[in-house]
Amino acid sequence: MFLIPKTTLVKDAMSKDFIMVYEEDKLKLCLEEMLKNNLTDIFVIDENKNIRGLLTLTDIAKIKIKKLNEYLPIKNFMSKEIVTVTKDISLLECRNIMIKNKIARLPVVENRSLIGVIRVEQLRDYFYMKMEELGGKLNHIINHIYEAVCVVDKEGIVVIWNKNSEKLYKVLAKDIIGKKLKDFFPKAILLKVLETRMGVADVYHCPPRKDTDVVVSAHPIFIDGEFVGAVSTDRDITQVKKLSYQLEKANSTLKFLENEVKKFSSSNFGNIIGKSQKLIKTIETARQVAKTNASILILGESGTGKEVFARAIHDYSQREGLFVPVNCSAIPSELFESEFFGYEAGAFTGASKKGKIGIFELANNGTVFLDEIADLPMHMQAKLLRVLQEKEIRRVGGEKTININVRIISATNKNLKKMSEEETFREDLYYRLNVVELSLPPLRERDGDIVLLIHNFLKEMCEQNNKKIPQIEREVIDILQNYEWRGNIRELKNTIEHLVVLSKDDTITKELVPNYIMEKVNKKIKKEEYPMDLNKAVLKVEIDTIKRALKISGGNKAKAAKLLNIPRSTLYYKMDLYKI
């Protein structure tokens, strides 16, 4: 690898700049040669050029101090105990030999003849050069590590600050290296590690900037048991968190769509069926406002198909996002905020470790359908109003605001205007939701639509129950048309399913019609039949009219008399006469 220094052999690094003298040469001559060549050592050889000894400047200094005779042969002064090496060992081995023997040079010999020398200066220069080269390589590697790397000494002074540290924390290396880390980041996790000398791993750190998320790992540095500093790697997980959020949103969307597909395949037919004038007029209004951003309030009795209508508006609007239906009466009060706005990881006890996106985020660029809006708690009404005004939300436990683009369609079977007047529903929210109001007619007021719906549900239920579509007797259709359908379309659909699963011989007969429907229809028919005797007919009308007035007045006889336009005494008389 390029980081590991190549093994350098003596033969590639030894100096050939050396002086050789014979044993009989005079010391004075040897001194002159050393000075002339500016060397600190001289090697003594015999007549066969085999190395016999060594003389250094240190030895000469001792000679001068003792004032010895310089005209004597050098063999009288040389060191005879010399350590030699061969040309094929490494410089690292030379270093170890020098340290062990406390010497500053090593003669290199081959066949006992001197061919070179390794001096301590060469080793020092060589290792300094390698250290500098290695340092450059390490610096290059550290600067290309994805994490932000910071190293401090035991005093907390920064010694390493890589490029990604500059990028993440917006502090240049030249401004922080050599200075105390706490002067720049007084709450840095690395300072705690420096103090406790205990490492930490993958700790979420308060972001240095609002738009970043950082995870830190930091550890103390010990060399040969001695504490020398600490190192930290700070990983910017902003993109990872964004990708995680997108994946979470995609998973939530997928799960939602799976549920929606199940709905379409089981209970929702997805189309509005009917041709009555009241329905057609409502559809025309809905089509006109569908492609706008206006909030829509759908009013209608239970079972009139408010969600189906809302979904049709969303589909016609061609909004890119999802249609997300919410039953406001089915969400526990304490969960409203987390369901609508989502929550961050660990926002409250029992919260998912990954957090959760809320209804408004899920429906971004789409439609939120708030069914049973009248049941929305007061504290949530205020927060919903703020979302509609500001077009932004904040997750529970979160700090960041999230911009949203959501169309609101709400629905109720209650008198929302009256509730706002009675201050049980916020008036300002009512007007925000009721930019356009659509009133769905009850099934009993949709002339001709019952037969269309009967045949549609008949086909749908047969497909679901793997049955052949049966014939339906005309009398059964007449009975169903005469029934008032207080439960509207939902009740009709359930009734058709009842008839389909109980039908035999591919025919739906009168006997299969539920008893409660037969009783209501018979009572209605009986009520509408008058005897041919005029006196009896008048009597029946009078009795029915009095009963109707009492029902409208809630049993208040004074109000009933006023409705009937007769004195109260006359009403009492007739009630007693007819045993009402």
C-alpha positions as CSV (number, residue, x, y, z in Angstrom):
1,M,0.0,0.0,0.0
2,F,1.1,3.5,-0.7
3,L,1.0,4.4,3.0
4,I,3.5,1.7,4.1
5,P,7.1,3.0,3.5
6,K,9.2,0.7,1.2
7,T,12.0,-1.1,3.0
8,T,15.1,0.8,2.2
9,L,18.4,-1.2,2.2
10,V,21.8,0.0,3.3
11,K,23.2,-0.3,-0.3
12,D,20.6,2.2,-1.5
13,A,21.2,4.8,1.2
14,M,24.9,4.4,2.3
15,S,27.3,7.2,1.9
16,K,30.4,6.5,-0.2
17,D,32.0,9.7,1.1
18,F,34.5,8.4,3.6
19,I,38.3,8.5,4.2
20,M,40.5,5.4,4.5
21,V,44.0,5.5,6.0
22,Y,46.6,2.8,6.7
23,E,47.5,1.8,10.2
24,E,51.0,3.3,10.0
25,D,49.8,6.7,8.8
26,K,50.6,9.6,11.2
27,L,47.7,11.0,13.3
28,K,48.5,14.5,12.2
29,L,48.1,13.5,8.5
30,C,44.8,11.8,9.3
31,L,43.5,15.0,11.1
32,E,44.4,17.1,8.1
33,E,42.4,14.7,5.8
34,M,39.3,14.9,8.0
35,L,39.4,18.7,8.1
36,K,40.1,18.9,4.3
37,N,37.0,16.6,3.6
38,N,34.8,18.1,6.3
39,L,34.1,14.7,7.8
40,T,33.7,13.6,11.4
41,D,35.2,10.1,11.0
42,I,38.1,8.3,9.4
43,F,38.5,4.5,8.8
44,V,41.7,2.6,9.3
45,I,42.6,-0.3,7.0
46,D,45.5,-2.8,6.7
47,E,47.6,-3.5,3.7
48,N,44.8,-5.9,2.4
49,K,42.3,-3.0,2.7
50,N,40.5,-4.8,5.5
51,I,39.0,-2.4,8.0
52,R,40.9,-2.5,11.3
53,G,39.6,0.5,13.2
54,L,37.8,3.9,13.4
55,L,38.7,7.3,14.6
56,T,36.1,10.1,15.2
57,L,36.1,13.8,16.1
58,T,35.2,12.7,19.7
59,D,38.3,10.6,19.8
60,I,40.4,13.5,18.5
61,A,39.0,15.9,21.1
62,K,40.2,13.5,23.8
63,I,43.7,13.3,22.2
64,K,43.9,17.1,22.1
65,I,43.0,17.3,25.7
66,K,45.6,14.8,26.7
67,K,48.1,16.5,24.4
68,L,49.4,13.3,22.9
69,N,52.0,13.1,20.2
70,E,50.3,13.7,16.8
71,Y,53.2,12.1,14.9
72,L,52.6,8.7,16.2
73,P,50.8,6.1,13.9
74,I,47.0,6.3,14.0
75,K,46.8,2.7,15.0
76,N,47.8,3.9,18.5
77,F,44.6,6.0,18.8
78,M,41.9,4.2,16.8
79,S,38.9,2.3,18.2
80,K,39.4,-1.3,17.4
81,E,36.0,-2.5,18.6
82,I,33.9,-1.5,15.7
83,V,30.4,-2.7,14.7
84,T,29.9,-3.3,10.9
85,V,26.9,-4.1,8.7
86,T,26.4,-5.6,5.3
87,K,24.8,-3.8,2.4
88,D,21.7,-5.9,2.3
89,I,20.1,-5.1,5.7
90,S,17.5,-2.4,6.2
91,L,18.0,1.1,7.5
92,L,15.6,0.3,10.3
93,E,17.9,-2.5,11.4
94,C,20.8,0.0,11.3
95,R,18.8,2.4,13.5
96,N,18.2,-0.4,16.1
97,I,21.9,-1.4,16.1
98,M,23.0,2.2,16.6
99,I,20.6,2.7,19.5
100,K,21.6,-0.6,21.1
101,N,25.4,0.1,20.8
102,K,25.2,3.8,21.4
103,I,27.2,4.6,18.3
104,A,26.7,7.3,15.6
105,R,28.0,5.4,12.5
106,L,28.1,2.0,10.9
107,P,30.8,0.9,8.4
108,V,29.4,-1.1,5.6
109,V,31.7,-4.0,4.6
110,E,31.8,-6.6,1.9
111,N,34.4,-9.4,2.2
112,R,35.8,-7.4,5.1
113,S,36.5,-4.4,2.9
114,L,34.9,-1.0,3.5
115,I,32.4,-0.1,0.8
116,G,30.3,2.6,2.5
117,V,29.1,4.1,5.7
118,I,25.7,4.8,7.4
119,R,25.9,7.8,9.7
120,V,23.2,9.0,12.3
121,E,22.7,12.1,10.2
122,Q,21.6,10.1,7.2
123,L,19.2,8.0,9.3
124,R,17.7,11.2,10.9
125,D,17.3,12.8,7.5
126,Y,15.9,9.7,6.0
127,F,13.3,9.1,8.7
128,Y,12.3,12.8,8.8
129,M,11.8,12.7,5.1
130,K,9.7,9.5,5.4
131,M,7.7,11.1,8.3
132,E,7.0,14.1,6.2
133,E,6.0,12.0,3.2
134,L,3.8,9.8,5.5
135,G,2.3,12.9,7.1
136,G,1.4,14.3,3.7
137,K,-0.3,11.0,2.7
138,L,-2.2,10.8,6.1
139,N,-3.3,14.4,5.7
140,H,-4.6,13.6,2.2
141,I,-6.5,10.6,3.5
142,I,-7.9,12.5,6.5
143,N,-9.2,15.2,4.2
144,H,-10.9,12.7,2.0
145,I,-12.7,10.9,4.9
146,Y,-16.5,11.5,4.7
147,E,-16.8,12.4,8.4
148,A,-15.6,15.5,10.0
149,V,-12.4,14.5,11.9
150,C,-11.0,16.5,14.9
151,V,-8.0,15.5,17.1
152,V,-7.0,17.4,20.2
153,D,-4.1,16.9,22.6
154,K,-4.6,16.3,26.3
155,E,-4.7,20.1,26.8
156,G,-7.7,20.3,24.4
157,I,-5.7,22.1,21.7
158,V,-6.7,21.1,18.1
159,V,-4.0,19.3,16.2
160,I,-6.1,17.9,13.3
161,W,-9.1,19.5,11.6
162,N,-10.0,18.0,8.2
163,K,-11.7,19.5,5.2
164,N,-15.1,18.0,6.2
165,S,-14.8,19.7,9.6
166,E,-14.4,23.0,7.8
167,K,-17.4,22.2,5.6
168,L,-19.6,21.0,8.5
169,Y,-18.7,23.7,11.1
170,K,-17.7,26.6,8.8
171,V,-14.4,27.0,10.6
172,L,-11.1,26.9,8.6
173,A,-8.3,24.7,9.8
174,K,-5.8,27.6,9.8
175,D,-8.1,29.4,12.3
176,I,-8.6,26.5,14.8
177,I,-5.4,24.3,14.7
178,G,-3.2,25.2,17.6
179,K,-6.1,26.7,19.6
180,K,-8.3,25.4,22.3
181,L,-11.4,23.6,21.0
182,K,-13.6,24.9,23.8
183,D,-13.0,28.5,22.5
184,F,-14.9,27.6,19.4
185,F,-17.3,24.8,20.6
186,P,-17.8,25.0,24.3
187,K,-20.4,22.2,24.3
188,A,-18.4,19.8,22.0
189,I,-18.8,16.1,23.0
190,L,-15.0,15.7,22.4
191,L,-14.4,18.0,25.5
192,K,-16.4,15.6,27.7
193,V,-14.4,12.7,26.4
194,L,-11.2,14.6,27.1
195,E,-12.5,15.1,30.7
196,T,-13.8,11.7,31.4
197,R,-11.4,9.7,29.1
198,M,-14.3,7.5,28.1
199,G,-15.5,7.1,24.5
200,V,-18.9,7.5,23.1
201,A,-20.4,6.2,19.9
202,D,-23.1,7.5,17.5
203,V,-24.4,10.2,19.8
204,Y,-26.9,12.6,18.2
205,H,-25.5,16.1,18.7
206,C,-27.4,19.4,18.7
207,P,-26.8,20.6,15.1
208,P,-24.2,23.4,14.7
209,R,-26.6,24.8,12.1
210,K,-30.4,24.6,12.0
211,D,-30.3,22.8,8.7
212,T,-28.0,20.0,9.7
213,D,-28.2,16.8,11.8
214,V,-25.0,15.4,13.2
215,V,-24.0,12.0,14.8
216,V,-20.7,12.0,16.8
217,S,-18.3,9.3,17.9
218,A,-15.4,10.3,20.1
219,H,-12.7,8.3,21.9
220,P,-9.6,9.0,24.1
221,I,-6.1,8.3,22.7
222,F,-3.7,6.3,24.7
223,I,-0.1,5.5,23.5
224,D,1.8,2.9,25.5
225,G,-0.7,3.5,28.3
226,E,-0.2,7.3,28.4
227,F,-3.2,9.5,27.7
228,V,-2.2,11.9,24.9
229,G,-5.5,13.4,23.6
230,A,-8.8,12.5,21.9
231,V,-10.3,12.1,18.5
232,S,-13.9,12.6,17.2
233,T,-15.6,11.8,13.9
234,D,-18.7,13.8,13.3
235,R,-21.0,12.5,10.6
236,D,-23.5,14.8,8.8
237,I,-26.7,12.7,8.5
238,T,-28.8,15.4,7.1
239,Q,-29.1,13.7,3.7
240,V,-29.5,10.3,5.4
241,K,-32.3,11.7,7.5
242,K,-34.0,13.2,4.4
243,L,-33.7,9.9,2.6
244,S,-35.1,8.1,5.6
245,Y,-37.9,10.6,5.8
246,Q,-38.6,10.1,2.1
247,L,-38.5,6.3,2.5
248,E,-40.8,6.6,5.5
249,K,-43.2,8.7,3.6
250,A,-43.1,6.3,0.6
251,N,-43.8,3.4,2.9
252,S,-46.6,5.3,4.6
253,T,-48.0,6.2,1.1
254,L,-47.7,2.6,0.0
255,K,-49.5,1.3,3.1
256,F,-52.1,3.9,2.6
257,L,-52.6,3.0,-1.0
258,E,-52.9,-0.7,-0.1
259,N,-55.6,0.2,2.3
260,E,-57.3,2.3,-0.3
261,V,-57.2,-0.5,-2.8
262,K,-58.8,-2.8,-0.2
263,K,-61.5,-0.1,0.3
264,F,-62.2,0.1,-3.4
265,S,-62.4,-3.7,-3.7
266,S,-64.8,-4.1,-0.8
267,S,-67.0,-1.2,0.3
268,N,-66.5,1.8,-2.1
269,F,-67.8,1.8,-5.6
270,G,-66.0,5.1,-6.4
271,N,-68.6,6.6,-8.7
272,I,-71.7,8.7,-8.1
273,I,-74.8,7.0,-9.5
274,G,-78.0,8.8,-10.1
275,K,-79.9,11.1,-12.5
276,S,-82.3,13.0,-10.2
277,Q,-82.4,16.7,-10.6
278,K,-81.2,17.5,-7.1
279,L,-78.2,15.2,-7.5
280,I,-77.3,16.5,-11.0
281,K,-77.4,20.1,-9.7
282,T,-75.0,19.2,-6.8
283,I,-72.7,17.4,-9.2
284,E,-72.5,20.4,-11.5
285,T,-71.6,22.7,-8.7
286,A,-68.9,20.2,-7.5
287,R,-67.4,19.9,-10.9
288,Q,-67.3,23.7,-11.2
289,V,-65.3,24.1,-7.9
290,A,-63.2,20.9,-8.1
291,K,-60.3,22.4,-9.9
292,T,-60.0,25.4,-7.6
293,N,-58.3,25.4,-4.2
294,A,-61.5,26.4,-2.3
295,S,-62.4,24.5,0.8
296,I,-65.7,22.6,0.5
297,L,-68.2,21.7,3.2
298,I,-70.5,18.7,2.3
299,L,-73.7,18.5,4.2
300,G,-76.0,15.5,4.2
301,E,-77.7,12.8,6.3
302,S,-75.7,9.8,7.3
303,G,-75.2,7.3,4.4
304,T,-75.8,9.8,1.6
305,G,-72.3,9.2,0.2
306,K,-70.4,12.2,1.4
307,E,-67.0,10.5,1.2
308,V,-67.7,9.1,-2.3
309,F,-68.6,12.7,-3.3
310,A,-65.4,14.1,-1.8
311,R,-63.3,11.4,-3.6
312,A,-65.0,12.3,-6.9
313,I,-64.2,15.9,-6.4
314,H,-60.5,15.0,-5.7
315,D,-60.3,12.8,-8.7
316,Y,-61.8,15.5,-10.9
317,S,-59.4,18.2,-9.5
318,Q,-56.4,16.2,-10.9
319,R,-54.4,17.1,-7.8
320,E,-51.1,15.3,-7.8
321,G,-51.2,14.2,-4.1
322,L,-53.3,11.6,-2.3
323,F,-56.9,11.7,-1.1
324,V,-56.7,11.0,2.6
325,P,-60.0,10.5,4.4
326,V,-60.2,11.0,8.2
327,N,-63.1,10.2,10.5
328,C,-62.8,12.9,13.1
329,S,-65.1,11.1,15.5
330,A,-62.9,7.9,15.4
331,I,-59.6,9.5,16.6
332,P,-59.1,9.7,20.4
333,S,-58.8,13.3,21.6
334,E,-55.2,12.8,22.9
335,L,-54.0,11.4,19.6
336,F,-55.5,14.1,17.3
337,E,-52.3,16.2,17.1
338,S,-49.9,13.4,16.5
339,E,-52.3,11.9,13.8
340,F,-52.8,15.2,12.0
341,F,-49.3,16.6,12.2
342,G,-47.1,13.5,12.8
343,Y,-44.3,13.3,15.4
344,E,-40.6,13.1,15.7
345,A,-38.8,10.0,17.1
346,G,-39.1,9.8,20.9
347,A,-41.6,12.7,21.0
348,F,-43.6,11.0,23.7
349,T,-43.9,7.7,25.6
350,G,-44.8,4.9,23.2
351,A,-43.8,6.9,20.1
352,S,-42.2,5.0,17.2
353,K,-38.4,5.3,17.2
354,K,-38.5,6.3,13.6
355,G,-41.2,9.0,14.1
356,K,-44.3,9.2,11.9
357,I,-45.6,11.5,9.2
358,G,-49.0,13.0,9.8
359,I,-52.2,13.2,7.7
360,F,-51.3,16.6,6.3
361,E,-47.8,15.5,5.2
362,L,-49.3,12.3,3.7
363,A,-51.8,14.4,1.7
364,N,-49.4,17.1,0.6
365,N,-50.4,18.4,-2.9
366,G,-53.6,16.3,-2.5
367,T,-56.9,16.4,-0.5
368,V,-57.7,15.8,3.2
369,F,-61.3,14.7,3.7
370,L,-62.4,15.5,7.3
371,D,-65.6,13.5,7.9
372,E,-67.7,14.2,11.0
373,I,-65.9,17.6,11.3
374,A,-68.4,18.6,13.9
375,D,-66.8,16.1,16.3
376,L,-63.4,17.8,16.1
377,P,-62.3,18.9,19.6
378,M,-62.1,22.7,20.2
379,H,-58.3,22.7,20.8
380,M,-57.8,21.0,17.5
381,Q,-60.2,23.4,15.7
382,A,-57.8,26.2,16.6
383,K,-54.8,24.3,15.3
384,L,-56.6,23.3,12.1
385,L,-57.5,26.9,11.5
386,R,-53.8,27.9,11.9
387,V,-52.8,25.2,9.3
388,L,-55.4,26.5,6.9
389,Q,-54.1,30.1,7.4
390,E,-50.3,29.5,7.5
391,K,-50.2,26.5,5.2
392,E,-47.5,24.9,7.3
393,I,-47.3,22.4,10.2
394,R,-44.8,21.3,12.8
395,R,-44.5,17.7,14.0
396,V,-45.1,16.9,17.6
397,G,-41.7,17.1,19.3
398,G,-40.2,18.8,16.2
399,E,-38.6,22.2,15.7
400,K,-38.8,22.6,11.9
401,T,-41.9,23.9,10.1
402,I,-43.0,21.9,7.1
403,N,-44.8,23.7,4.2
404,I,-47.9,22.0,2.9
405,N,-50.3,22.4,0.0
406,V,-53.5,20.6,0.9
407,R,-57.1,21.0,-0.2
408,I,-59.7,20.5,2.6
409,I,-63.0,18.9,2.1
410,S,-65.1,18.5,5.2
411,A,-68.4,16.8,5.9
412,T,-71.1,16.5,8.6
413,N,-74.7,15.5,9.1
414,K,-75.0,18.2,11.8
415,N,-76.1,21.8,11.6
416,L,-72.6,23.4,11.8
417,K,-73.9,26.9,11.5
418,K,-76.1,26.5,14.5
419,M,-73.2,24.9,16.4
420,S,-71.0,28.0,15.6
421,E,-73.8,30.3,16.8
422,E,-74.0,28.2,20.0
423,E,-70.2,28.4,20.3
424,T,-69.7,24.7,20.2
425,F,-67.9,25.0,16.9
426,R,-65.5,27.9,16.1
427,E,-67.2,30.4,13.9
428,D,-63.9,31.5,12.1
429,L,-63.2,27.8,11.3
430,Y,-66.7,27.3,10.0
431,Y,-66.3,30.1,7.5
432,R,-62.9,28.8,6.5
433,L,-64.3,25.4,5.8
434,N,-67.5,26.6,4.2
435,V,-66.2,28.5,1.2
436,V,-68.4,26.3,-1.0
437,E,-71.3,24.3,0.5
438,L,-72.7,21.2,-1.1
439,S,-75.9,19.7,0.2
440,L,-76.4,16.0,-0.7
441,P,-80.1,15.1,-1.1
442,P,-81.3,12.1,0.9
443,L,-82.2,9.0,-1.1
444,R,-85.9,9.4,-0.5
445,E,-85.7,12.8,-2.4
446,R,-83.8,11.3,-5.4
447,D,-86.6,10.3,-7.8
448,G,-85.7,7.4,-10.0
449,D,-82.2,6.9,-8.5
450,I,-83.3,4.0,-6.2
451,V,-83.8,1.6,-9.2
452,L,-80.3,2.6,-10.6
453,L,-78.7,1.9,-7.3
454,I,-80.5,-1.4,-6.8
455,H,-79.1,-2.8,-10.1
456,N,-75.6,-1.4,-9.4
457,F,-75.4,-2.9,-5.9
458,L,-77.0,-6.1,-7.2
459,K,-74.1,-6.6,-9.7
460,E,-71.5,-5.5,-7.1
461,M,-72.7,-7.9,-4.4
462,C,-73.0,-10.8,-6.8
463,E,-69.4,-10.3,-7.9
464,Q,-68.2,-10.2,-4.3
465,N,-70.1,-13.3,-3.3
466,N,-69.4,-15.3,-6.5
467,K,-73.1,-15.5,-7.4
468,K,-75.0,-15.3,-10.6
469,I,-77.0,-12.1,-10.9
470,P,-80.6,-13.1,-9.9
471,Q,-83.9,-11.8,-11.3
472,I,-85.6,-9.4,-8.9
473,E,-89.4,-9.4,-8.8
474,R,-91.2,-6.2,-9.7
475,E,-93.1,-6.2,-6.3
476,V,-89.7,-6.2,-4.5
477,I,-88.6,-3.1,-6.5
478,D,-91.9,-1.4,-5.7
479,I,-91.4,-2.1,-1.9
480,L,-87.9,-0.8,-2.0
481,Q,-89.0,2.4,-3.8
482,N,-91.7,3.0,-1.2
483,Y,-89.4,2.6,1.7
484,E,-88.1,5.9,3.2
485,W,-84.4,4.8,3.6
486,R,-83.5,6.8,6.7
487,G,-80.0,5.2,6.4
488,N,-79.9,6.3,2.8
489,I,-77.5,4.7,0.3
490,R,-75.6,2.8,2.9
491,E,-78.8,1.2,4.2
492,L,-79.9,0.3,0.6
493,K,-76.5,-1.3,-0.1
494,N,-76.7,-3.4,3.0
495,T,-80.3,-4.4,2.1
496,I,-79.3,-5.5,-1.4
497,E,-76.4,-7.6,0.1
498,H,-79.0,-9.2,2.4
499,L,-81.2,-10.1,-0.6
500,V,-78.3,-11.5,-2.6
501,V,-76.9,-13.8,0.0
502,L,-80.3,-15.2,0.9
503,S,-81.7,-15.5,-2.7
504,K,-82.4,-19.0,-4.1
505,D,-83.2,-20.2,-7.6
506,D,-81.7,-17.1,-9.1
507,T,-84.7,-15.0,-8.0
508,I,-85.2,-12.3,-5.3
509,T,-88.8,-12.5,-4.0
510,K,-90.9,-10.5,-1.6
511,E,-90.3,-13.0,1.2
512,L,-86.6,-12.1,1.3
513,V,-87.3,-8.5,2.1
514,P,-86.4,-7.7,5.8
515,N,-89.4,-7.5,8.1
516,Y,-88.7,-4.0,9.3
517,I,-88.9,-2.7,5.7
518,M,-92.1,-4.5,5.1
519,E,-93.7,-3.1,8.3
520,K,-92.7,0.4,7.4
521,V,-93.9,0.2,3.8
522,N,-97.2,-1.5,4.9
523,K,-97.8,1.2,7.5
524,K,-97.1,3.9,4.9
525,I,-99.5,2.3,2.4
526,K,-102.1,1.8,5.0
527,K,-101.7,5.4,6.1
528,E,-102.2,6.6,2.6
529,E,-105.3,4.5,2.0
530,Y,-108.6,6.3,2.7
531,P,-112.0,4.7,2.9
532,M,-114.6,5.5,0.3
533,D,-117.0,6.6,3.0
534,L,-116.5,10.4,3.0
535,N,-117.3,10.8,6.7
536,K,-114.8,8.0,7.6
537,A,-112.2,9.6,5.3
538,V,-112.6,13.0,6.9
539,L,-112.3,11.3,10.3
540,K,-109.1,9.6,9.3
541,V,-107.6,12.8,7.9
542,E,-108.5,14.7,11.1
543,I,-106.9,12.0,13.4
544,D,-103.7,11.8,11.3
545,T,-103.4,15.6,11.2
546,I,-103.8,16.0,14.9
547,K,-101.1,13.3,15.5
548,R,-98.8,15.0,13.0
549,A,-99.2,18.4,14.8
550,L,-98.5,16.8,18.1
551,K,-95.4,15.1,16.7
552,I,-94.1,18.4,15.2
553,S,-94.7,20.3,18.4
554,G,-93.0,17.7,20.5
555,G,-96.3,16.9,22.4
556,N,-96.9,20.6,23.3
557,K,-100.7,20.9,23.0
558,A,-100.7,24.7,23.0
559,K,-98.3,24.7,20.0
560,A,-100.2,21.9,18.3
561,A,-103.4,23.8,18.6
562,K,-101.7,26.8,17.1
563,L,-100.5,24.7,14.2
564,L,-104.0,23.3,13.6
565,N,-105.5,26.8,13.9
566,I,-108.1,25.7,16.5
567,P,-108.7,26.6,20.1
568,R,-106.8,24.5,22.7
569,S,-110.1,23.4,24.2
570,T,-111.2,22.0,20.8
571,L,-107.9,20.1,20.6
572,Y,-108.4,18.6,24.1
573,Y,-112.0,17.6,23.1
574,K,-110.9,15.9,19.9
575,M,-108.0,14.1,21.5
576,D,-110.4,12.7,24.1
577,L,-113.0,11.9,21.5
578,Y,-110.4,10.0,19.2
579,K,-108.5,8.5,22.2
580,I,-105.3,10.2,21.0
